[in-house]
């Protein structure tokens, strides 16, 4: 687990993800809950026009204004892709 934290910390620091800002204070990425990680990851896809397929995502985010049907066609910047990968990593580590 310690090695996983070091890898994620290196990934996070390399792309500015060592902590996630909140209204009260900064929260380390590895301290986020499964739901928080899922929301942050999918917010990136929502912001880039993805049309969600699952009822969970549709109920949470909606599909108003979406225009990309295939997730592999979503155009993410390098920074966004690094964030998605970091959130996915921690979802896996946390058994989400």
C-alpha positions as CSV (number, residue, x, y, z in Angstrom):
1,X,0.0,0.0,0.0
2,X,2.8,2.4,0.8
3,X,4.4,1.9,-2.6
4,X,1.0,2.6,-4.2
5,X,0.8,5.9,-2.3
6,X,4.3,6.8,-3.5
7,X,3.4,6.1,-7.1
8,X,0.2,8.0,-6.9
9,X,1.8,10.8,-5.1
10,X,4.4,11.0,-7.9
11,X,1.7,11.0,-10.5
12,X,-0.3,13.5,-8.6
13,X,2.5,15.9,-8.0
14,X,3.6,15.6,-11.6
15,X,0.2,16.8,-12.8
16,X,-0.8,18.9,-9.8
17,X,-3.0,16.3,-8.2
18,X,-1.2,15.9,-4.8
19,X,-4.2,17.4,-3.1
20,X,-7.7,18.2,-4.1
21,X,-9.1,21.6,-3.0
22,X,-12.2,21.7,-0.9
23,X,-14.0,24.7,0.6
24,X,-12.4,24.2,4.0
25,X,-9.0,22.7,3.2
26,X,-7.0,20.6,0.7
27,X,-7.7,16.9,0.7
28,X,-5.2,14.3,-0.4
29,X,-6.4,12.3,-3.4
30,X,-5.8,9.1,-1.5
31,X,-8.3,10.3,1.2
32,X,-11.2,10.7,-1.1
33,X,-14.1,8.3,-0.9
34,X,-15.2,6.0,-3.7
35,X,-18.1,8.3,-4.5
36,X,-15.8,11.4,-4.5
37,X,-13.4,9.7,-6.9
38,X,-16.2,8.6,-9.2
39,X,-17.7,12.1,-9.2
40,X,-14.4,13.8,-9.9
41,X,-13.5,11.4,-12.7
42,X,-16.9,11.6,-14.4
43,X,-17.1,15.4,-14.0
44,X,-14.2,15.5,-16.4
45,X,-16.1,13.5,-19.0
46,X,-19.3,15.6,-18.4
47,X,-17.3,18.8,-19.0
48,X,-16.2,17.3,-22.3
49,X,-19.6,16.4,-23.6
50,X,-19.9,12.7,-22.9
51,X,-23.3,11.2,-23.0
52,X,-23.5,8.8,-20.0
53,X,-24.9,5.3,-20.4
54,X,-25.5,4.1,-16.9
55,X,-28.6,5.1,-14.9
56,X,-26.3,6.0,-12.0
57,X,-24.4,8.6,-14.1
58,X,-27.4,9.9,-15.9
59,X,-29.3,10.4,-12.6
60,X,-26.3,12.2,-11.1
61,X,-25.0,14.3,-14.0
62,X,-27.8,14.1,-16.6
63,X,-27.2,14.1,-20.3
64,X,-28.4,17.6,-21.2
65,X,-26.0,19.2,-23.7
66,X,-24.0,16.0,-24.3
67,X,-22.6,15.3,-27.8
68,X,-20.1,12.5,-27.5
69,X,-21.6,9.0,-27.5
70,X,-18.5,6.9,-27.3
71,X,-16.2,7.4,-24.3
72,X,-13.1,6.7,-26.5
73,X,-14.1,9.7,-28.6
74,X,-14.1,12.1,-25.7
75,X,-11.3,14.6,-26.4
76,X,-9.4,15.0,-23.1
77,X,-6.3,17.3,-22.6
78,X,-3.2,15.7,-21.3
79,X,-3.9,17.1,-17.8
80,X,-7.5,15.8,-17.9
81,X,-6.3,12.3,-18.9
82,X,-3.7,12.3,-16.1
83,X,-6.5,13.2,-13.6
84,X,-8.8,10.5,-14.9
85,X,-5.9,8.0,-14.6
86,X,-5.1,9.1,-11.0
87,X,-8.8,8.9,-9.9
88,X,-9.1,5.4,-11.6
89,X,-5.9,4.3,-9.8
90,X,-7.3,5.3,-6.4
91,X,-10.7,3.7,-7.2
92,X,-8.8,0.4,-7.8
93,X,-6.7,0.8,-4.7
94,X,-9.8,1.5,-2.6
95,X,-11.7,-1.5,-4.1
96,X,-14.4,0.8,-5.5
